Amino acid sequence: MEITVIRPVLEANSKLAEALRERFAQHGVLVLNLISSPGAGKTSLLERTLTDLAAEGLRMAVIEGDPQTDNDARRVAATGAQAVQINTDGGCHLDSGMITEALASVPLEAIDILFIENVGNLVCPVEFDCGEDAKIALLSVTEGDDKPEKYPQLFHRAAVMVLNKVDLLPYVDFSVETAERHARRVNPELTVFGLSCRTQEGLEAWYAWLRKAAAHKRSGQSA
Amino acid sequence: MHEMSIVTSILSLVREEMCKHGVTRLYKVRICCGELSNVVPDALTFAFEALTAGTELEGAVLETERVPLTLRCGACGQVFAPEEQRVLATSCPVCYECFGHVVVTGRELHLQHLEAE
């Protein structure tokens, strides 16, 4: 017997993601899904951001996804922000089921921004909706300016591309113009920030974007 | 690597559908996956065999059908199949615009049909 079905394979994840999105909206929490290669600086960007923005009163929490260890959660927790570690046990991405579980220890009513630090990988995390408002693609200048061309799907679906480690530009063959051009070819609306977590240059523009996005999300709640 | 979790999702849909239709023996599952679905068919087959081995579904075959990429031009609205698959920024055959195209097909990842008794 032939049974015709036509059901999205990731249906279960999509349903959970929608439920998460509703919960986040109820609390007016901005949720950002950080995606990059291992070593691009996701945790460093969070350490800086959490430290600097907490000083002006923004309340933030982080869900950390790693195949092993809680090193990143400890680094994040050292800033005073709440961090929940998910060990994927070798898995290459986070999904909405894992986020739902992790939320048991995140007080949504007491935060403005929730960062999801995905597993370091430019491919798989793109496919799994975690209920976020936006995907943030983080690329460091030591990785090569051809990444947006090689991994177009991430840059196509991200709202923001953060170029990290710009202090190293004099020492590497990375053209910011090339990276931006390739990324904008697949996503003309992409917002791009060049910054360095080490020297702190360029961070202010990223913070301004975060403040605005968080305020926008919060106002959606009262509207 | 994420093919393992995709196959896990496929198998739970398959079991649900089999139960719904009162069948117990699975012969074939067909999945359609778009060029942009980030799924490697061979890896899917491999994961399917690994995850069905030793279960009531052992011996069933997974077939994948590729759905080609088609785009709607960001400038003139023409729907076209790019010459090079998986390339989002490519020139429109009508107005030559290269940027801002919308994906019409190619992102699918669907369970399409089952053969079972």
Interface residues (C-beta under 8 A of the other chain):
Chain A: M1 E2 I3 T4 V5 I6 R7 P8 V9 L10 E11 A12 N13 G91 C92 H93 D95 V123 C124 V126 E127 F128 P152 Q153 H156 H182 R184 R185 V186 P188
Chain B: M1 H2 S5 I6 S9 I10 S12 L13 E17 H21 V23 I31 L36 S37 N38 G74 R86 V87 L88 A89 C98 F99 G100 L109 H110 L111 Q112 H113 L114 E115 A116 E117
